[in-house]
Amino acid sequence: MINFKQYIASKLDLPISVDEVANLIVPTADETKGDYSLPCFRFAKELRCAPQAIASNLANQLAQDNYIDRAEAVNGYLNVFVKKSATVVDIIDEINSQGDSYGKSTIGAGKTVCIDYSSVNIAKSLHIGHLGTTAIGNSLYKLYQNLGYNVVGINHLGDYGTQFGKMIVAYTLWGDDDVIAKGGAKALQDIYVKYHVEAEKDPTLDDQARQWFVKIEKGDAEATRLFNYFKQITLDDVNKTYKRLNVTFDSWNGESFYNDKMDRPLQMLRDAGIVTESQGAQVVDLEAYNMPPCLLVKSDGSSLYATRDLAAALYRKETYNFDKCLYVVAYQQALHFKQLFKVLEMAGFDWAKDMVHVSYGMVSLEEGAMSTRKGNTVFLEDVIERAVAKSYEIICNKNPNLPNKQQIAEQVGVGAVIFSAVENARIKDITFTFDRVLSFEGETAPYLQYTHARCNSIINKAGVGALAKISPNVDALDNAETLSLAKLLGNFNQIVLDAATKYEPSILAKYLIDVAQAFNRFYIAHRVIGEDAATTKARIGVVTATKTVLANGLNLLGIQAPDQM
Ligand code: ARG
C-alpha cells in the first residue's frame, strides 16, 4: 500500500531527510483543504524565506502524477490533494490481496502475553457483572494473537475462601442433588442466598461454616468431595455460557491452585526485608506510597486474596515468561492491584512493570446495582437468551425465508450482548437496558453484521467472479465518498495496534461503526450493480474490501459475521 506521507516527502526538496519530512506531514482534517498537509513554518529560518513562499515553492515541485492531483499553498501550509481513484485502487487492491489476513501482523512474534479475565467464583453463575471482563478479555486475547503474540488466557477461579464453608452448611441443610443437577450453579447460588437469610436469625450457622472451612483446608475427605462437587457443577454451568459466547481459556488455575505455592514467594519478600509484623499479621507496609498495608498472612496463619495473587504472578512469570500480564478486572479492585504490583516491585522483581490492571466500569441495571447475596442477580445466560429470542423475532419479520434463522439469531443476539460491553471506553459505567443492547438500529453489533451481510449479498448479485486487481484510474472511484471509505479501510492495521496497546477494544468497535457508516454513504451515492462492467467491477472491489474489514474486525471483538441476515 502506498505510504502517502513518504511519497509526498520524496518529491520535495527540503533541508531535512525524507523521513523527517514525512513525519511532519499530517492528514488534513477538512477534506476540502486537501488530504495531507505540511506546515512550513519551521523551515523559514534556515531557508530565509517566508513560510507561505516556501509552501508555494513546494507546491510547484509537486507535479500531477498517478497519485498526486494538485497542491496548494495556504497560510504557510502545503496542502496536497491526492488522486482519489489511484489512492482508492491502491488501498483496495492491497486489502483484497490480503483477505482474511488483512490486519494481521508479526510484531508480537516470540513474545507472550498472559490475560487474566472472566475469573469466576465457584458456586456462582455468570451474571451481567461478568460481561465486561469476559468480552474485553476475549477481545484483547484475539487482538494480541492477531499481532503474532503467544497469548495465555487464564480464568483465575475464585475457588478458595470461607464462603465454601457456608456453602457446605447450606448444602447439608437444603441441598437437593436433583435440583442442583437441573439448576446448575444457579441452584447452588439459591441455597447460598438462603444461608445468609437464615444465618441472620441463627448465628450458630456461621460457627458450623467456620468448622467446615477448616475441614476443607485440612483436606478432610467429605469436605473435599463436596467442594469438588460444587466446583464441577459451576464449571459445567459457566462453560455452557462461554460456549455460546465463543470464549475459551488456556488455564483454569485459580486461587486454590496456589494453596501450596505461597511459601516461596512469601519467603522471597521476607528475604527482601519488606515484610513486617502488625498485630500478629504479616504485612508489607506501603505508607510511603500512600497506600494501606498489603496484608499477606493473617494472625491465625491463613492466606488472603493478595497472597494468592502474589503466588500466581510469580507462577505466571516462571511458567510463561510473559512480556505482559494483564488483569481484566473491575475498577473496584484498583487498590488491590496497585498494592500487588508495588509489592512485587519492592521485592526486586523488575517484571513488576509488565503487570497491567485493565480496569473497566460497573454494569448496573436500571433498577440499581446487583448483589448476589440478596438474590436479584441478572444471569448472563438469561440476558443472552432474551437477546437471541428477540433477534429471532426480528429476523422472522425482516427475512422470513432466510435459512438457518435460529443459528443466525444466535450469532446476532450474542453479538449484540458482547458489543454492549466493548463499544464504550472501558472506564465508563454502563447502565444495562435490554432495549439498548438489542437495538438493531444505530451503533450496535447487529448494524455492523447487517452491513457485512449486505456487502456479501451485493457481491453475490454482481456475479463478477473472482476479484482480480482493479485496473488503475477507474473514474468510477474518483469521488469523495469512495475515498473517505477507502482511507478508513486503509487505517485498519493502525486501529488494531492501537486497540491492543491501549487495551481498549472500544477503539476498534467505534472504528467499525465509522466504516459501516462510510460504506452506507458510499452505497447511497454510487450504484454498484447495473453500471458498465468496469465500474461494477471497481466498486465491487470496494465492497469486498469493506466486507473483509468488517468481518476481520468483528472477529477481533469476538463477534461473528454471518453472510446472510
Ligand atoms: N474472582 C475475582 C472476583 O470475582 C476476580 C479475580 C481476578 N483475578 C485475579 N488474579 N485477582 O472478584
Residues whose N, C-alpha, C, O or C-beta is under 5 A from the ligand:
A	BS01	LIG	D116 S119 V120 N121 H156 G158 D309 V329
